[in-house]
């Protein structure tokens, strides 16, 4: 069937009003034989606190068609704004100290759509 796949994450590299350290990753889905089924890009923006807490959030979704079987996932780096030369003088995380493209990944969520 058709599924929506999300990464459950936390990203506190900077405040929510900064997109420089929005974590941008590839998510690769492999079938049971190890063959690449799909590779897509997900985004994990910076999060703001909610009453002093930083609860897990969901990344942007990936829609994927999956047949019955087992699958594995791999997360890789993609390009975010901290890699841009224009942000090399930025004073926050991902600026003059170098690129930052990370988030804490707690797990994944898979929801059947059809």
N, C-alpha and C positions, 0 to 999 in steps of 0.2 A: 504494500500500500504506500500511499504518500504520507510522509512524516515531516514534522517540524523539529529540528534539532537546535538546541541552545546550549551555550556554555554557562554554567553557574559560577560566578566570579565575584571578586572584590578588587577594585582599583582605586587606591588612595595615593597615587603619585603626585597629585595636585588637586586643586579645588575643582568643583564641577564646571566652573566658568572657563576652564582652560582645556582646549582640545589638543594641545601639543603632545601630551602623554596619553591620549586615547590609545589604548592597546589595540593593535590591529594584527590579527593572526590568521593563518590558514588552518583549516580543519580538514584533514584528509580522512576519508572513510574507506576502509578496505574490507573486502568480502572474506569469507572463511578460507579461501585459497590464497589470500594475501594480495589479490589484484585490486588496484585502485578503482573504487566505485565512483567516487566524486571528490573533488577538492574545491572548497569555497572559502571565501574570506568572511570572518566575523569581526565585529567591533565591540570593544568593552570600554566604554567611556569612564572617566573619573566619576566617583560617587561622592555625594554629600552625606553628612551624618543625618540621622533621624533620631532626634532626642538623645544625642550622645552615642548612638550605636551606628554601625556600618553593616547593615544586613546584606546578604548575598543578593545579587541581581542577575538577570538573564541578559546575555549578549544579543546582538541581532540574530535573527533566525536563518537557518539554512533549510531549504526544502529539498528533500531527497526521497527518491523512490526506492524502497527496500523490499526485496523478496524474503520469504521465510528463510532463516539461516542465522549464522553468527557473523558478527562484524567487529572490527577494531577501529580505534580512532587514533590519530596522531595530530598534535598541535605543532605548528611551525611559525616562525616570524614572517611578518609582512611589513610593508612600509608604512610608517606613521609620520606625523608632522615634525617630530623631533629630529628626523634625518635631514630635514631641509636646511641648507646653509642660511636661509633667512632667519632661522630660529637659533643660530649659534650664539647670539648675544642675549638670548632670553635668560632672565635671572632665575626662573624656577626650574624644577626638575625637567630634564630633557633639553636644557639650553646649553650654556657655556661649559657645563661639566660633561657634555656628550649625550648622545641619543639614549632615550629610555622608552622601551616598548614592552612593558610587563604588567601582568595582573596576577593575582592569586586565584588559581583555578581550583574550585572545590568539587566539581563534578559536571555532569551533563544531564540534560533533560530531553526526552524524546516523547513527542505527542503525535498520535495518529490523526491525520487530517481527513483522509478518505481511504 
